[in-house]
Amino acid sequence: MVDQTEVAEGRFIPGTALLVDDAGQEVGKHAGGKHTEIVLIPPPSDDPNDPLNWSMNRKRLQLTLMCLYTFILNGFVNFYGVAYVGLSTDLKISFNGLNVGSALLFLFSGIGAAFWQPVAMKFGRRPVYIIGLIITMVGSIVGATQKDFNIWCVFNVIWGLGCGPKEGLPQISLQDTYFAHEMGAKVGYWALCYSAGAFITPLVAGYVYVQLSWRWCFWITAIGMGALAILLFFTLEETLYPRTFSTEGVSPSVSGAGSTSEKSDPDAVSSDEKGAVTVSTALPSQKKLKTFWEARPLHVYGINPGPSWRDLFFRPWILATFPPVLWAGFFAGVSVCWWAAIFTTQSEFFSAPPYLWSGESVGLTNAAALIGSILGTIFAGNISDWWVLGAARRNKGVREPEQRLSLLLVTAIITAGGLNMYGYGVWHGVHWTCPVFGMGLMAFGFTACSIIAETYVLDSYRAVAAEALVLLNIFRNLIGMTFVFAIQPWLDHSGWGNAYVQMMALAIITHLTVIPMMMYGKKLRAGTSEKYLKMLADSGIPVTYA
C-alpha cells in the first residue's frame, strides 16, 4: 500500500511497500483467513466486476486459460524444432539458413509485442489473444505448404507477429486479477507453461515428424490454433479494468485510501465490503455483475480513454531510462539464450555421431528440460513468494523488490553447470545422460531467471507493468534473435565444446550483475520516482495502485 504522506513529502520509492502488517498499523485492505497481516496490493475497488474481486473459481478459470494459451502457443513455436534435418533436406536450406528464419521469429515476436500491448490497453486483452491466434493459424498454413527459403522466412515473420501477445500480455492479464503477494506463484505457473510447452510438444513432434512428415507438424499447429481461438472466444473473460478517477464509482479515490483497515478474503473480495476505500461517486452496491456475454465482449474500446495511442506506443521508451527495467530486460534477454541454445542445436547434436538418434529420440530429450522447468517454476514462484514474505517480516513488514533477486545467486551455479554438461558433453561424446541432464539444468536456469526478472519489474512498477514488459520483451527478443543468428557460426568457429564453455562464462558474468542491483537497486528506483508518478498522473491511475 502506498503511503500518501510519503508521496506528498517526496519520499515515495516505486516498489517499496508495506506488505506484512504484523505491527497492526491498520493500513488498507488486508487478506483474510490465516494471513490477515498481509496488505492487499493494489487495493481492490468495491465493484463486483473488478477482476480483483472475482471469486476464486473465476480467477482459477482465467489462470487456467492463460496457462493453456501460453503452453499451446509456445509449444507450437517449437513443434518443428526436431524436424530441422528434414526441413534442411527438403527445402535445401542449411542449418544456418534455418536459424535465420528462427531469428526472424524472435525479431517479429518483439515487434508484435510492442504493437499488441497498446492495442490490448485500448481494445481489451480478449480480442488481442483471439486475433493473434488467427494470424498464427494462417502462418501455420503457409508453413505447411512452404517450398523454399523465402517462404520459410515469410512463415517466421507471420508467426512472430501472431505470437506477439504471448510475450508479456498473459502476465498483465494475471496482474489484472491477482494481488502482489500472489504474483510470484501465478507468474511461476505461467512461466512453467511457457517452458513446458517448449519442451513437451517436441516429444510429440518427434513422432509426427517420423511417422507422418514435417509438413504435418505445421498442419497440426494450424488446427490447434483454430481450436484454441474458438475456446477462448467462448470462455475467456475481459480483464481490462479502468483503475482511474472515474465518475462511475468503480475505483478508489486517493483521499482516504490507506486510512482504514479492512480484513478480507484475498481470493474473493466481496462487493459489500465497506470502509476500506473511499469511492468517488456512485455507490458500488448499485453495480450488478455482468452477464455472460457482457463479461466476454468483442472489444471494450473506450473503457480506457486516459492514455493516447501516442503515449501507449512511446511510453515503453520512457521506461528505457529506468535502470531497473533496463537491467531486467538485459538479464531476461541473456537468459532466453539458454533456451535457444537447446532448441536450435538438439537435432544437430543428437542426430550426429556418436548418438545418431532418430527424431523421436531427439524429442524425448525434452523430458529432462521439462523436469528442470517444473523445478525452476517452484523455485522462482512459490518459494520466492515465501522468501519475500520472510524478508519483508525481517524488514519491519516492508517489501523491497530486490529481496527476490538474492535467489538468482542459486541459478548462477545451476545454469553454468548445465551449459557445460550439455555442450562439452556432446562435444566429447560422453554418455547421453550427461548432456541430457545438462539440458534439465539449463531449463531450470532459464525458467527461474525469467520469472524472477519479470516479477522484479512487476514488483517495482506495477502500475505501468504493461509498458515495462513491452520493453523487457523487446530486449529479450532482440538478444534472442542475435543469439540465434550467431550460434551456428559460433559453433563452427569455436567448436561445440568451447562455444558452450564460453556461454557458461557469459552466464556467470550476467549473474554477477545481480550483486550491484541488490546493493543499489533501491537507490536506482528512488531516482525514477518523479518520472513514475508523472506517468501515473498522465494516465489517471490512482497512486494507491502504484
C-alpha positions as CSV (number, residue, x, y, z in Angstrom):
1,M,0.0,0.0,0.0
2,V,1.4,3.4,-1.0
3,D,1.7,5.9,1.9
4,Q,0.1,9.2,0.7
5,T,2.3,11.1,3.2
6,E,5.4,9.7,1.5
7,V,4.2,10.9,-1.9
8,A,3.3,14.4,-0.6
9,E,6.7,14.7,1.1
10,G,8.7,13.4,-1.8
11,R,9.8,10.2,0.0
12,F,7.9,7.8,-2.3
13,I,10.0,5.0,-3.8
14,P,8.4,2.8,-6.5
15,G,8.1,-0.8,-5.4
16,T,8.8,-0.2,-1.7
17,A,5.6,-1.0,0.1
18,L,4.2,-2.3,3.4
19,L,3.4,-6.0,2.6
20,V,3.3,-7.5,6.1
21,D,1.3,-5.6,8.8
22,D,2.5,-7.6,11.9
23,A,2.5,-4.4,13.9
24,G,-1.2,-3.8,13.2
25,Q,-0.7,-0.4,11.6
26,E,-4.1,-0.7,10.0
27,V,-3.2,0.3,6.5
28,G,-5.6,-0.5,3.7
29,K,-7.4,-3.8,3.0
30,H,-5.9,-7.0,4.3
31,A,-6.0,-10.6,3.3
32,G,-8.3,-12.9,5.3
33,G,-8.0,-16.4,6.8
34,K,-4.6,-17.2,8.3
35,H,-2.9,-14.3,6.6
36,T,-4.7,-11.2,7.9
37,E,-1.3,-9.4,8.3
38,I,-0.8,-9.3,4.5
39,V,-1.8,-6.0,2.9
40,L,-3.6,-6.3,-0.4
41,I,-1.6,-4.5,-3.1
42,P,-3.3,-3.0,-5.1
43,P,-6.4,-2.2,-3.0
44,P,-9.4,-3.6,-4.8
45,S,-12.4,-1.4,-5.6
46,D,-15.9,-2.1,-4.3
47,D,-17.1,-3.1,-7.8
48,P,-18.1,-6.8,-8.1
49,N,-16.9,-6.7,-11.7
50,D,-13.4,-5.7,-10.7
51,P,-11.3,-8.8,-11.6
52,L,-9.5,-8.4,-8.2
53,N,-12.9,-9.1,-6.6
54,W,-13.7,-12.2,-8.6
55,S,-14.4,-15.5,-6.9
56,M,-11.6,-18.0,-6.5
57,N,-13.1,-20.3,-9.1
58,R,-13.5,-17.5,-11.6
59,K,-9.9,-16.5,-11.1
60,R,-8.7,-20.1,-11.5
61,L,-10.5,-20.4,-14.8
62,Q,-8.8,-17.3,-16.1
63,L,-5.4,-18.6,-14.8
64,T,-6.0,-21.9,-16.5
65,L,-6.9,-20.4,-19.8
66,M,-3.8,-18.1,-19.7
67,C,-1.6,-21.1,-18.9
68,L,-3.3,-23.2,-21.7
69,Y,-2.8,-20.3,-24.2
70,T,0.8,-20.0,-23.3
71,F,1.5,-23.7,-23.3
72,I,0.0,-24.3,-26.7
73,L,1.4,-21.2,-28.4
74,N,4.9,-21.5,-27.1
75,G,4.8,-25.3,-27.6
76,F,3.8,-25.0,-31.3
77,V,6.6,-22.4,-31.8
78,N,8.9,-25.3,-31.1
79,F,6.9,-28.0,-32.8
80,Y,9.1,-28.2,-35.8
81,G,12.5,-27.9,-34.0
82,V,13.1,-31.7,-34.1
83,A,12.4,-31.6,-37.9
84,Y,15.4,-29.4,-38.7
85,V,17.1,-32.3,-40.6
86,G,14.1,-32.9,-42.7
87,L,13.4,-29.3,-43.4
88,S,17.1,-28.7,-44.3
89,T,17.0,-31.6,-46.8
90,D,13.6,-31.0,-48.4
91,L,13.8,-27.2,-48.6
92,K,17.6,-27.3,-49.5
93,I,18.3,-24.9,-46.6
94,S,21.5,-25.1,-44.4
95,F,21.2,-25.2,-40.6
96,N,22.4,-21.6,-40.6
97,G,19.6,-20.7,-43.0
98,L,17.0,-22.3,-40.8
99,N,18.4,-20.3,-37.8
100,V,18.0,-17.1,-39.9
101,G,14.3,-17.9,-40.0
102,S,14.2,-18.6,-36.3
103,A,15.9,-15.3,-35.7
104,L,13.2,-13.5,-37.7
105,L,10.7,-15.2,-35.4
106,F,12.4,-13.7,-32.4
107,L,12.6,-10.3,-34.0
108,F,8.9,-10.1,-35.1
109,S,7.7,-11.5,-31.8
110,G,9.3,-8.5,-30.2
111,I,7.8,-6.2,-32.8
112,G,4.4,-7.9,-32.3
113,A,4.6,-7.5,-28.5
114,A,5.3,-3.7,-29.0
115,F,2.3,-3.5,-31.3
116,W,-0.2,-5.6,-29.4
117,Q,0.3,-4.3,-25.9
118,P,-1.1,-0.8,-26.7
119,V,-3.9,-2.4,-28.6
120,A,-4.7,-4.5,-25.6
121,M,-4.8,-1.4,-23.4
122,K,-7.4,0.2,-25.7
123,F,-9.5,-2.6,-27.2
124,G,-9.0,-5.1,-24.3
125,R,-7.0,-8.3,-23.7
126,R,-9.6,-10.7,-25.2
127,P,-9.6,-9.6,-28.9
128,V,-5.8,-9.4,-29.0
129,Y,-5.4,-13.0,-27.9
130,I,-8.0,-14.3,-30.4
131,I,-6.8,-12.2,-33.4
132,G,-3.2,-13.3,-32.7
133,L,-4.3,-16.9,-32.8
134,I,-6.0,-16.4,-36.1
135,I,-2.8,-14.9,-37.5
136,T,-0.7,-17.8,-36.3
137,M,-3.2,-20.2,-37.8
138,V,-2.7,-18.5,-41.2
139,G,1.1,-18.6,-40.7
140,S,1.0,-22.4,-39.9
141,I,-0.9,-23.0,-43.2
142,V,1.9,-21.1,-45.0
143,G,4.5,-23.2,-43.2
144,A,2.8,-26.4,-44.2
145,T,2.9,-25.5,-47.9
146,Q,6.3,-23.9,-48.0
147,K,8.8,-24.9,-50.7
148,D,11.9,-22.7,-50.3
149,F,13.9,-20.4,-48.0
150,N,11.8,-17.3,-48.9
151,I,8.6,-18.9,-47.7
152,W,10.4,-20.2,-44.6
153,C,11.2,-16.6,-43.7
154,V,7.6,-15.4,-44.5
155,F,6.3,-18.1,-42.2
156,N,8.5,-17.0,-39.3
157,V,7.5,-13.3,-39.8
158,I,3.8,-14.1,-39.7
159,W,4.2,-16.4,-36.8
160,G,6.3,-13.8,-34.9
161,L,3.6,-11.2,-35.3
162,G,0.8,-13.6,-34.2
163,C,2.9,-14.8,-31.3
164,G,3.4,-11.2,-30.1
165,P,0.6,-11.3,-27.4
166,K,2.2,-14.2,-25.6
167,E,5.3,-12.0,-24.9
168,G,4.0,-10.1,-21.8
169,L,0.2,-9.9,-22.2
170,P,-0.6,-13.0,-20.1
171,Q,1.4,-11.6,-17.2
172,I,-0.7,-8.4,-17.5
173,S,-3.9,-10.4,-17.5
174,L,-2.8,-12.2,-14.3
175,Q,-1.8,-8.8,-12.7
176,D,-5.4,-7.6,-13.6
177,T,-6.7,-10.5,-11.4
178,Y,-4.3,-11.2,-8.6
179,F,-2.7,-9.2,-5.7
180,A,1.0,-8.5,-5.4
181,H,1.7,-11.2,-2.7
182,E,0.2,-13.8,-5.1
183,M,2.0,-12.8,-8.3
184,G,5.2,-14.7,-7.9
185,A,3.4,-18.0,-7.8
186,K,1.0,-17.0,-10.6
187,V,3.8,-15.8,-12.9
188,G,5.5,-19.0,-12.0
189,Y,2.6,-21.1,-13.3
190,W,2.6,-19.0,-16.5
191,A,6.4,-19.5,-16.9
192,L,6.1,-23.2,-16.3
193,C,3.6,-23.5,-19.1
194,Y,5.8,-21.3,-21.3
195,S,8.7,-23.7,-20.7
196,A,6.6,-26.9,-20.6
197,G,5.1,-26.0,-24.0
198,A,8.6,-25.6,-25.4
199,F,9.8,-29.0,-24.0
200,I,6.7,-31.2,-24.1
201,T,5.4,-30.6,-27.6
202,P,8.7,-31.8,-29.2
203,L,8.1,-35.1,-27.5
204,V,5.0,-35.4,-29.7
205,A,6.5,-33.6,-32.7
206,G,9.3,-36.2,-33.0
207,Y,6.7,-38.9,-33.6
208,V,4.7,-36.7,-36.0
209,Y,7.8,-35.9,-38.0
210,V,8.9,-39.5,-38.3
211,Q,5.5,-41.2,-38.8
212,L,3.9,-38.6,-41.0
213,S,6.1,-35.8,-42.2
214,W,7.5,-32.4,-41.2
215,R,4.6,-30.8,-43.0
216,W,2.1,-32.3,-40.6
217,C,3.9,-30.5,-37.8
218,F,2.6,-27.3,-39.3
219,W,-0.9,-28.7,-40.2
220,I,-1.4,-29.8,-36.6
221,T,-0.3,-26.4,-35.4
222,A,-2.9,-24.7,-37.7
223,I,-5.6,-27.0,-36.3
224,G,-4.6,-26.3,-32.7
225,M,-4.5,-22.6,-33.2
226,G,-8.0,-22.5,-34.7
227,A,-9.4,-24.7,-31.9
228,L,-7.8,-22.5,-29.2
229,A,-9.2,-19.4,-30.8
230,I,-12.7,-20.9,-30.6
231,L,-12.2,-22.0,-27.0
232,L,-11.1,-18.5,-25.9
233,F,-14.0,-16.8,-27.7
234,F,-16.5,-18.7,-25.6
235,T,-14.6,-18.9,-22.2
236,L,-12.1,-16.1,-21.8
237,E,-13.3,-13.0,-19.8
238,E,-12.1,-9.5,-20.4
239,T,-9.9,-8.3,-17.5
240,L,-9.1,-4.7,-18.7
241,Y,-10.5,-2.6,-15.8
242,P,-10.2,1.2,-15.6
243,R,-8.4,1.9,-12.3
244,T,-8.7,5.7,-12.8
245,F,-10.6,8.6,-11.1
246,S,-13.7,7.6,-12.9
247,T,-17.2,9.1,-12.5
248,E,-18.8,5.8,-12.1
249,G,-17.5,4.9,-8.7
250,V,-15.6,1.8,-9.9
251,S,-12.3,2.8,-8.5
252,P,-10.8,4.1,-5.2
253,S,-10.0,7.8,-4.9
254,V,-6.7,8.8,-3.5
255,S,-8.1,10.7,-0.5
256,G,-8.9,8.4,2.3
257,A,-7.2,5.3,0.9
258,G,-5.0,3.7,3.4
259,S,-6.7,5.3,6.4
260,T,-8.9,2.5,7.3
261,S,-8.3,-1.3,7.7
262,E,-10.4,-4.0,6.1
263,K,-9.9,-7.7,6.7
264,S,-11.0,-9.6,3.7
265,D,-10.6,-12.8,1.7
266,P,-7.6,-12.3,-0.7
267,D,-9.2,-14.7,-3.2
268,A,-12.7,-13.1,-3.3
269,V,-13.1,-9.6,-2.0
270,S,-16.9,-9.3,-1.8
271,S,-18.7,-6.3,-3.2
272,D,-20.4,-5.4,0.1
273,E,-17.2,-4.6,2.0
274,K,-17.2,-1.0,3.3
275,G,-14.8,1.4,4.9
276,A,-11.5,0.3,3.3
277,V,-11.5,2.6,0.3
278,T,-13.3,5.9,-0.3
279,V,-15.3,5.7,-3.6
280,S,-15.5,8.7,-5.7
281,T,-19.2,9.0,-6.6
282,A,-21.9,6.4,-7.2
283,L,-22.4,3.6,-4.6
284,P,-20.8,0.4,-5.8
285,S,-23.6,-1.6,-4.3
286,Q,-25.7,-0.4,-7.1
287,K,-23.5,-2.2,-9.6
288,K,-24.6,-5.6,-10.8
289,L,-22.5,-8.5,-12.0
290,K,-22.1,-8.5,-15.8
291,T,-23.9,-11.1,-17.8
292,F,-22.1,-13.9,-19.6
293,W,-21.6,-12.0,-22.9
294,E,-21.1,-8.6,-21.2
295,A,-18.1,-10.2,-19.5
296,R,-16.9,-11.5,-22.9
297,P,-17.3,-8.6,-25.3
298,L,-15.8,-8.4,-28.8
299,H,-13.9,-5.3,-27.6
300,V,-14.0,-2.7,-24.9
301,Y,-12.8,0.3,-26.8
302,G,-13.5,3.5,-24.9
303,I,-13.2,1.9,-21.4
304,N,-9.7,3.2,-21.0
305,P,-9.7,6.7,-22.6
306,G,-6.9,8.2,-20.5
307,P,-3.6,7.5,-22.3
308,S,-3.5,8.4,-26.0
309,W,-2.3,6.0,-28.7
310,R,0.9,8.0,-29.0
311,D,1.6,7.7,-25.3
312,L,0.9,4.0,-25.3
313,F,3.3,3.3,-28.1
314,F,6.1,5.6,-26.9
315,R,5.7,5.2,-23.1
316,P,7.8,1.9,-23.1
317,W,10.7,4.0,-24.3
318,I,10.4,6.4,-21.3
319,L,10.9,3.3,-19.2
320,A,14.2,2.7,-21.1
321,T,15.5,5.5,-18.8
322,F,14.6,3.4,-15.7
323,P,17.8,1.4,-14.8
324,P,15.9,-1.5,-13.0
325,V,13.8,-2.1,-16.1
326,L,16.9,-2.0,-18.4
327,W,18.7,-4.4,-16.1
328,A,15.8,-6.8,-16.0
329,G,15.4,-6.7,-19.8
330,F,19.1,-7.4,-20.3
331,F,19.1,-10.2,-17.7
332,A,15.9,-11.9,-19.2
333,G,17.3,-11.5,-22.7
334,V,20.5,-13.3,-21.9
335,S,18.6,-16.0,-20.0
336,V,16.4,-16.7,-23.1
337,C,19.6,-17.6,-25.0
338,W,19.9,-20.8,-22.9
339,W,16.5,-21.9,-24.1
340,A,17.5,-21.1,-27.7
341,A,20.8,-22.9,-27.1
342,I,18.7,-26.1,-26.7
343,F,16.0,-25.9,-29.4
344,T,18.4,-24.7,-32.2
345,T,21.0,-27.4,-31.6
346,Q,19.4,-30.6,-30.2
347,S,18.5,-32.0,-33.6
348,E,22.0,-31.2,-34.9
349,F,23.8,-32.6,-31.8
350,F,21.9,-35.8,-31.2
351,S,21.5,-36.9,-34.8
352,A,25.3,-36.8,-35.3
353,P,27.8,-39.4,-34.1
354,P,28.2,-40.9,-31.6
355,Y,24.4,-40.7,-30.9
356,L,22.8,-41.0,-34.3
357,W,19.3,-40.7,-32.8
358,S,16.0,-40.6,-34.7
359,G,13.6,-37.7,-34.5
360,E,11.6,-39.5,-31.8
361,S,14.6,-40.0,-29.6
362,V,15.7,-36.4,-30.0
363,G,12.3,-35.3,-29.0
364,L,12.4,-37.4,-25.8
365,T,15.4,-35.5,-24.5
366,N,13.0,-32.6,-23.8
367,A,11.6,-34.6,-20.9
368,A,14.7,-33.6,-18.9
369,A,14.1,-29.9,-19.8
370,L,10.5,-30.3,-18.7
371,I,11.5,-31.5,-15.3
372,G,14.0,-28.7,-15.0
373,S,11.3,-26.2,-15.9
374,I,9.0,-27.5,-13.3
375,L,11.6,-27.3,-10.6
376,G,12.6,-23.8,-11.8
377,T,9.0,-22.7,-11.5
378,I,8.6,-24.0,-8.0
379,F,11.9,-22.3,-7.0
380,A,11.1,-18.9,-8.6
381,G,7.4,-18.9,-7.9
382,N,6.1,-20.4,-4.7
383,I,9.5,-20.5,-2.9
384,S,10.3,-16.9,-4.0
385,D,7.0,-15.6,-2.7
386,W,7.7,-17.3,0.7
387,W,11.2,-15.9,0.6
388,V,9.9,-12.3,0.0
389,L,7.3,-12.6,2.8
390,G,10.0,-13.7,5.2
391,A,12.4,-10.9,4.1
392,A,9.6,-8.4,4.5
393,R,8.9,-9.5,8.0
394,R,12.6,-9.1,8.9
395,N,12.4,-5.6,7.3
396,K,9.6,-4.4,9.6
397,G,7.0,-5.6,7.1
398,V,8.3,-3.6,4.2
399,R,8.7,-5.4,0.8
400,E,11.6,-4.3,-1.4
401,P,11.7,-5.8,-4.9
402,E,15.4,-6.6,-4.6
403,Q,14.6,-9.1,-1.8
404,R,13.7,-11.6,-4.6
405,L,16.9,-11.1,-6.5
406,S,19.1,-12.9,-4.0
407,L,17.6,-16.2,-5.2
408,L,19.4,-15.6,-8.6
409,L,22.7,-16.5,-6.9
410,V,21.5,-20.1,-6.9
411,T,20.6,-20.0,-10.6
412,A,24.1,-18.8,-11.5
413,I,25.6,-22.2,-10.4
414,I,22.9,-24.3,-11.9
415,T,22.8,-22.5,-15.3
416,A,26.6,-22.6,-15.7
417,G,26.8,-26.2,-14.8
418,G,24.0,-27.1,-17.3
419,L,25.7,-25.3,-20.2
420,N,29.0,-27.1,-19.5
421,M,27.4,-30.5,-19.2
422,Y,25.3,-30.1,-22.4
423,G,27.8,-28.6,-24.8
424,Y,31.0,-30.0,-23.6
425,G,29.4,-33.4,-23.0
426,V,28.1,-33.7,-26.6
427,W,31.5,-32.5,-27.9
428,H,33.3,-35.3,-26.1
429,G,30.7,-37.8,-27.0
430,V,30.1,-38.8,-23.3
431,H,27.1,-41.0,-22.3
432,W,23.8,-39.3,-23.2
433,T,22.8,-38.9,-19.5
434,C,25.4,-36.0,-19.1
435,P,24.2,-33.7,-21.9
436,V,20.5,-34.5,-21.3
437,F,20.9,-33.8,-17.5
438,G,22.6,-30.6,-18.6
439,M,19.5,-29.7,-20.6
440,G,17.5,-30.0,-17.5
441,L,19.8,-27.7,-15.6
442,M,19.7,-25.1,-18.4
443,A,15.9,-25.3,-18.4
444,F,15.8,-24.7,-14.6
445,G,18.0,-21.7,-15.0
446,F,16.1,-20.2,-18.0
447,T,12.7,-20.6,-16.3
448,A,13.7,-19.3,-12.9
449,C,15.7,-16.4,-14.2
450,S,12.8,-15.3,-16.5
451,I,10.2,-15.5,-13.7
452,I,12.4,-13.6,-11.2
453,A,13.4,-10.8,-13.6
454,E,9.8,-10.2,-14.7
455,T,8.4,-10.4,-11.2
456,Y,11.1,-7.8,-10.2
457,V,9.7,-5.4,-12.7
458,L,6.1,-6.1,-11.7
459,D,7.0,-5.5,-8.0
460,S,8.8,-2.3,-8.9
461,Y,6.5,-0.6,-11.4
462,R,3.1,-2.3,-11.1
463,A,1.0,0.5,-12.5
464,V,3.0,0.6,-15.8
465,A,3.7,-3.1,-16.0
466,A,2.3,-3.5,-19.5
467,E,4.7,-0.9,-20.9
468,A,7.6,-2.3,-18.8
469,L,7.0,-5.8,-20.1
470,V,6.9,-4.5,-23.7
471,L,10.4,-3.1,-23.2
472,L,11.5,-6.3,-21.5
473,N,10.3,-8.4,-24.4
474,I,11.9,-6.1,-27.0
475,F,15.2,-6.7,-25.2
476,R,14.6,-10.4,-24.8
477,N,13.7,-10.9,-28.4
478,L,16.5,-8.7,-29.8
479,I,19.1,-10.5,-27.7
480,G,17.5,-13.9,-28.5
481,M,17.4,-13.0,-32.2
482,T,21.1,-12.0,-32.2
483,F,22.0,-15.2,-30.4
484,V,20.1,-17.4,-32.9
485,F,21.8,-15.6,-35.8
486,A,25.2,-16.1,-34.1
487,I,25.1,-19.6,-32.7
488,Q,25.8,-21.6,-35.8
489,P,28.9,-19.5,-36.8
490,W,29.9,-19.6,-33.2
491,L,29.7,-23.4,-33.0
492,D,31.5,-23.7,-36.3
493,H,34.3,-21.3,-35.3
494,S,34.9,-22.4,-31.7
495,G,33.7,-26.0,-31.8
496,W,30.8,-27.3,-29.8
497,G,32.6,-27.7,-26.5
498,N,34.5,-24.4,-26.5
499,A,31.4,-22.5,-27.5
500,Y,29.4,-23.8,-24.6
501,V,32.2,-23.1,-22.2
502,Q,32.2,-19.5,-23.4
503,M,28.4,-19.4,-22.9
504,M,29.0,-20.7,-19.4
505,A,31.3,-17.7,-18.8
506,L,28.7,-15.3,-20.2
507,A,26.1,-16.8,-17.9
508,I,28.3,-16.3,-14.8
509,I,29.2,-12.7,-15.8
510,T,25.5,-11.9,-16.4
511,H,24.6,-13.3,-12.9
512,L,27.3,-11.1,-11.3
513,T,25.3,-8.1,-12.3
514,V,22.7,-9.2,-9.7
515,I,25.1,-8.1,-6.9
516,P,25.1,-4.4,-7.7
517,M,21.3,-4.5,-8.3
518,M,20.9,-5.9,-4.8
519,M,23.1,-3.2,-3.3
520,Y,21.9,-0.2,-5.3
521,G,18.5,-1.2,-6.8
522,K,16.5,0.8,-4.2
523,K,18.5,3.9,-4.9
524,L,18.0,3.4,-8.6
525,R,14.3,3.0,-8.1
526,A,14.2,6.1,-5.9
527,G,15.7,8.1,-8.8
528,T,12.8,7.1,-11.1
529,S,10.0,8.1,-8.7
530,E,9.3,11.5,-10.2
531,K,9.0,10.2,-13.8
532,Y,6.9,7.2,-12.5
533,L,4.5,9.4,-10.6
534,K,4.2,11.7,-13.7
535,M,3.3,8.6,-15.8
536,L,0.6,7.7,-13.3
537,A,-0.8,11.2,-13.3
538,D,-0.8,11.4,-17.1
539,S,-2.8,8.2,-17.3
540,G,-5.2,9.0,-14.4
541,I,-4.0,6.0,-12.4
542,P,-4.5,6.3,-8.7
543,V,-1.3,6.4,-6.6
544,T,-2.8,3.7,-4.5
545,Y,-2.3,1.3,-7.4
546,A,1.4,2.1,-7.7
